[in-house]
Amino acid sequence: MKRIANVIGANGLVGHSLVNKLLFHSEFGKVRIFVRRKTGVIHENLEEKIIDFDQPENWKHLVQGDVIFSTLGTTIKTAKTKEKQYLVDFTYQYEFAKAASENGVPAYVLVSSMGANPKSSVFYSRMKGELEEAVARLKFSKLIIFRPSILDGNRREKRSGEKIGLIISRFITRFILKKYRPTPIPILTSKMIRLSVDQTEGFRMIEGAEIFARK
């Protein structure tokens, strides 16, 4: 029987690539995405749920299936305040993970960030670390956390600072600090799917060069 995947963050850089791969993957028969607005994607295996993330009582019962992929995230520029960024990057993702755990979804795959640390003095790194700790306390047979470096892909919105940083990072990490080399989105999403369907259970942290490894 084919698997059912749940995805949050389908309108983002990682989520968009991930959904496109899942829809044509032989292991998956249904891809259920939870979004604020329509994606415009049409496929017989796609189930699109337009929701209000602030009202989990209206959607938490829908988080059913074999795996949940959590790729949701925003920037301080978009969110405007740290409180609103925390709401998206921590609260919304945690509420979905909690719903999945309570509904018996066995596998959870989270895209975090390199440097995530709940004790960090840097707000973004601390927030990501707090989310990692929180979802690790939930009951999943398989928990996989990815900590990619700067993401290498074509974003819909303009992030000039990130674009400059990506160019510099591509150049520098060709020679030194290779574990910080930019993470191409296709490599990341392919690895996410591959590890989600293998038979290994338990917890795995995937970061740096390990994202590029074939295993």
GIJO-V76914 format. One line per field, one symbol per residue. phi: phi as a letter, one per 30 degrees, with the letter a starting at -180 (. if undefined). burial: # if it has 24 or more other C-alpha atoms within 12 Angstrom, else .. A space follows every 50 residues. Layout:
phi->???
burial->???
//
This chain:
phi->.ddcccbcjddddddddddedddccddccbbcccbdbddidbadccbccd bcddbedcbddddbkcabccbdlbcddddibdddddeddceddddddddd dddiddbbbcccaejeadcdddeddddddddeddddddcbdbbbccbdde dcacddcdbddddddddddeddddcbhddcdecdeedddddededdcddd cjcbccbhddddddd
burial->..#####################....#.######.........#####. ..#.....##.##############.........################ #.##############......##########..##.#.########### ###............#..##........###################... ..##########...
//
